[in-house]
Amino acid sequence: MDIQAIGVRAYSVYIPESELRLRHIDPENITVGQARQLVDALLGDTSTDAVSLELYPGRHEVLIFVRRSPGEPEFYCFQDFEQVLEAVAALSDSVAASLYRLDGAWILAVWPEEGRTLARLADFGSPLDVPAWYLTHLREHALPVCDADAVAVLRRAFLER
């Protein structure tokens, strides 16, 4: 079994057939429930966290991408990239955010810090009233620009000169 950190809140977990067979799991027919049990055994109980799993079963192994999110994201839509940069400038580097491009618009998924509000982002873009699963829609249908650490990446690339 191999666990690799990907950024701040994501991991890849590679599980070979030998370890899956010990747990009576068929690599080609693994279920999301079985994958969640494996992740819980490896990383601790994830039932209290917002965790998304992406399964890539193979003939002899399984690759699982695990993304932890501190609560549910808030979504903001921006018509141009300059608005995105203005919004990012108003946030601290520690704020978890992902940026996507969808149908000509920029969508920022932001996880607010504990006890903080993101209301000031509405000064730069439009808040979207969508369910938390909208993030899955974005991951499937939008062009990912920055994942999880979008605030820090965009600030370094465009605002710190």
Secondary structure, DSSP 8 states (H G I E B T S, - for coil): -EEEEETTTEEEEEEEHHHHHHTT--GGG--HHHHHHHHHHHH---TTSEEEEEEEE-SSEEEEEEEEESS--EEEEESSHHHHHHHHHTS-TTSEEEEEEETTEEEEEEE--TT---GGGGGTSEEE---TTHHHHHHHHSEEEE-SBHHHHHIIIII--
